[in-house]
Amino acid sequence: MCRYQRILTGGIILLFLLGLFTVLPIHGEQQIYDSVVRLHVLANSDTDEDQTLKLLVRDEVLRVTAPLLQGCTSREQAQRILDEHSDEIVAAAQAIVREQGYDYPVSVLLGREEYPTRSYENCCFPSGSYVSLRVCIGKAEGQNWWCVLFPPLCLSAASANDDQSNEDAFISVGLTGEQYRVITETDNVKYRIRFKILESVQGLFGKGKS
């Protein structure tokens, strides 16, 4: 390879690395990962009955966790409370399953989980590793339901809360205005590109998706 080609190749690699650093989770995404608790509910199967049951379990989990998480100011605090009340969450979800005439077991796991890029109403969260409350119904082989448990985006998405209340909730747990724009300006080309490259980079490093 001649000297000119080496310089050209080196320049291309340098530009790629510089571009990579602008989209890796060092400009806001990492704090997003570290500031929220996701909710992942898995249905027993894809039958209409099991998918309906999934939503009933989801509603019950949100009903139980909302007062528990009220007043929380950090993901760590929310995670600790959810862990301390995991038996209560399981019992409430299991009761709904029984009331609907099913004998599926319900399990709740709290830990790190890989998420793809997901959109909720006017918010879009980048793919990556998040603390997640994973609610598994029966065989947990059906379609998933995903959301953000803390701050309570799951509740606000299902209610009449306005955009300002959503922003206040995320700012209150430490996100900056820029980081809030990362998850809400879903039509912004810059953020769409960043999300896509983040997914590609994570794929290169062997991170799976749930």
C-alpha positions as CSV (number, residue, x, y, z in Angstrom):
1,M,0.0,0.0,0.0
2,C,1.5,3.4,-1.0
3,R,1.9,6.2,1.5
4,Y,-1.0,8.1,0.0
5,Q,-3.3,5.1,0.4
6,R,-2.2,4.6,4.0
7,I,-2.9,8.2,4.8
8,L,-6.3,8.0,3.2
9,T,-7.2,4.8,5.0
10,G,-6.0,6.2,8.3
11,G,-8.1,9.3,7.7
12,I,-11.2,7.3,7.0
13,I,-10.7,5.2,10.1
14,L,-10.2,8.4,12.2
15,L,-13.4,10.0,10.8
16,F,-15.3,6.8,11.5
17,L,-14.0,6.7,15.1
18,L,-14.8,10.3,15.6
19,G,-18.3,9.8,14.3
20,L,-18.7,6.7,16.5
21,F,-17.9,8.6,19.6
22,T,-20.6,11.1,18.8
23,V,-23.2,8.4,18.9
24,L,-22.0,6.0,21.6
25,P,-23.7,6.4,25.0
26,I,-21.4,9.2,26.2
27,H,-23.5,12.2,25.1
28,G,-26.7,11.5,27.2
29,E,-27.7,7.9,26.4
30,Q,-25.8,6.4,29.3
31,Q,-27.5,8.5,31.9
32,I,-30.8,7.6,30.3
33,Y,-29.9,3.9,30.8
34,D,-29.0,4.6,34.4
35,S,-32.0,6.8,35.4
36,V,-35.0,4.6,34.5
37,V,-36.6,1.3,35.3
38,R,-38.2,-0.5,32.4
39,L,-41.3,-2.8,32.6
40,H,-41.4,-5.9,30.5
41,V,-44.5,-8.1,30.6
42,L,-44.5,-11.4,28.7
43,A,-47.7,-13.2,27.9
44,N,-48.1,-17.0,28.1
45,S,-48.7,-17.2,24.4
46,D,-50.1,-15.2,21.5
47,T,-53.7,-16.3,21.8
48,D,-56.2,-13.5,22.1
49,E,-57.0,-14.8,25.6
50,D,-53.4,-14.8,26.8
51,Q,-52.8,-11.4,25.3
52,T,-55.8,-9.9,27.1
53,L,-54.6,-11.5,30.3
54,K,-51.2,-9.9,29.8
55,L,-52.8,-6.4,29.7
56,L,-54.8,-7.2,32.9
57,V,-51.7,-8.3,34.6
58,R,-49.9,-5.1,33.4
59,D,-52.6,-2.9,34.8
60,E,-52.4,-4.7,38.2
61,V,-48.6,-4.4,38.3
62,L,-48.9,-0.6,37.5
63,R,-51.7,-0.3,40.2
64,V,-49.5,-1.9,42.8
65,T,-46.2,-0.2,41.9
66,A,-47.5,3.4,41.4
67,P,-47.9,4.2,45.1
68,L,-44.7,2.3,46.0
69,L,-42.7,4.4,43.6
70,Q,-44.4,7.7,44.4
71,G,-41.8,10.2,45.6
72,C,-38.8,8.2,44.4
73,T,-36.0,10.5,43.2
74,S,-33.5,7.9,41.7
75,R,-33.4,4.7,39.9
76,E,-31.5,3.1,42.7
77,Q,-34.3,4.0,45.2
78,A,-37.0,2.7,42.8
79,Q,-35.0,-0.5,42.3
80,R,-34.6,-1.1,46.0
81,I,-38.3,-0.6,46.7
82,L,-39.4,-2.9,43.8
83,D,-37.0,-5.6,45.1
84,E,-38.4,-5.2,48.7
85,H,-41.9,-5.5,47.4
86,S,-41.4,-8.2,44.7
87,D,-43.5,-10.8,46.6
88,E,-46.4,-8.3,46.8
89,I,-46.1,-7.6,43.1
90,V,-46.1,-11.4,42.3
91,A,-49.1,-12.0,44.6
92,A,-51.1,-9.2,42.9
93,A,-50.3,-10.4,39.4
94,Q,-51.0,-14.0,40.4
95,A,-54.4,-13.0,41.9
96,I,-55.4,-11.5,38.5
97,V,-54.5,-14.7,36.7
98,R,-56.5,-16.8,39.1
99,E,-59.5,-14.4,38.9
100,Q,-59.5,-14.9,35.1
101,G,-59.7,-18.6,35.5
102,Y,-56.1,-19.5,34.6
103,D,-53.5,-21.5,36.6
104,Y,-50.4,-20.0,35.0
105,P,-47.6,-19.3,37.4
106,V,-46.3,-15.7,37.5
107,S,-42.7,-14.8,38.2
108,V,-41.1,-11.4,38.6
109,L,-37.4,-10.7,37.9
110,L,-35.6,-7.5,38.6
111,G,-32.3,-7.0,36.8
112,R,-30.5,-5.9,33.7
113,E,-32.1,-6.6,30.4
114,E,-31.3,-5.7,26.8
115,Y,-33.9,-3.6,25.1
116,P,-34.3,-2.6,21.5
117,T,-35.2,0.9,20.5
118,R,-38.8,1.4,21.7
119,S,-41.3,4.1,21.1
120,Y,-44.1,5.1,23.6
121,E,-46.5,7.8,22.6
122,N,-44.2,10.8,22.1
123,C,-41.1,9.2,23.6
124,C,-38.4,6.9,22.1
125,F,-35.8,5.2,24.1
126,P,-32.4,4.0,22.7
127,S,-31.6,0.4,22.6
128,G,-29.3,-0.8,25.4
129,S,-29.1,-2.4,28.8
130,Y,-31.6,-1.2,31.4
131,V,-32.7,-2.2,34.8
132,S,-36.0,-4.0,34.1
133,L,-38.9,-5.5,36.0
134,R,-39.7,-8.6,34.0
135,V,-43.1,-10.1,34.6
136,C,-43.4,-13.6,33.1
137,I,-46.8,-15.2,32.8
138,G,-46.9,-19.0,32.4
139,K,-44.5,-20.0,29.6
140,A,-43.8,-16.4,28.7
141,E,-43.8,-17.2,25.0
142,G,-46.2,-14.6,23.8
143,Q,-45.8,-11.1,22.6
144,N,-44.2,-8.6,25.0
145,W,-45.5,-5.4,26.5
146,W,-42.8,-2.8,27.1
147,C,-42.7,0.5,28.9
148,V,-41.0,2.7,31.5
149,L,-42.0,1.9,35.0
150,F,-39.9,4.7,36.6
151,P,-40.3,7.6,36.0
152,P,-44.0,6.5,35.6
153,L,-44.2,6.9,31.8
154,C,-46.4,3.8,31.6
155,L,-49.1,5.6,33.6
156,S,-48.7,8.9,31.9
157,A,-49.0,7.3,28.5
158,A,-52.3,5.8,29.5
159,S,-53.7,8.9,31.0
160,A,-54.3,12.6,30.1
161,N,-51.0,13.8,31.5
162,D,-49.4,16.4,29.3
163,D,-45.9,16.7,27.8
164,Q,-44.8,19.1,30.5
165,S,-45.6,16.6,33.3
166,N,-43.6,13.9,31.5
167,E,-40.7,16.3,31.2
168,D,-40.9,17.2,34.9
169,A,-40.8,13.6,35.8
170,F,-37.7,12.8,33.9
171,I,-35.9,16.0,34.9
172,S,-36.7,15.2,38.5
173,V,-34.6,12.0,38.3
174,G,-31.6,13.8,36.9
175,L,-32.0,13.9,33.1
176,T,-30.9,17.1,31.5
177,G,-33.0,19.0,28.9
178,E,-30.7,17.6,26.2
179,Q,-31.2,14.0,27.4
180,Y,-35.0,14.5,27.5
181,R,-34.9,15.7,23.9
182,V,-33.0,12.5,23.0
183,I,-36.1,10.5,24.0
184,T,-38.8,12.9,22.9
185,E,-37.6,14.5,19.6
186,T,-38.3,11.3,17.7
187,D,-38.5,13.1,14.4
188,N,-35.0,14.5,14.8
189,V,-32.8,13.0,12.1
190,K,-29.7,13.3,14.3
191,Y,-31.3,11.2,17.1
192,R,-32.7,8.6,14.7
193,I,-29.2,8.1,13.2
194,R,-27.7,7.9,16.7
195,F,-30.3,5.2,17.7
196,K,-29.6,3.2,14.6
197,I,-25.8,3.3,15.0
198,L,-26.1,2.5,18.7
199,E,-28.1,-0.7,17.7
200,S,-25.5,-1.6,15.1
201,V,-22.5,-1.0,17.4
202,Q,-24.2,-3.1,20.2
203,G,-24.8,-5.8,17.6
204,L,-21.2,-5.9,16.8
205,F,-20.3,-6.5,20.4
206,G,-22.8,-9.4,20.6
207,K,-25.5,-7.8,22.7
208,G,-28.8,-9.6,22.3
209,K,-32.3,-8.2,22.2
210,S,-35.3,-9.4,24.1
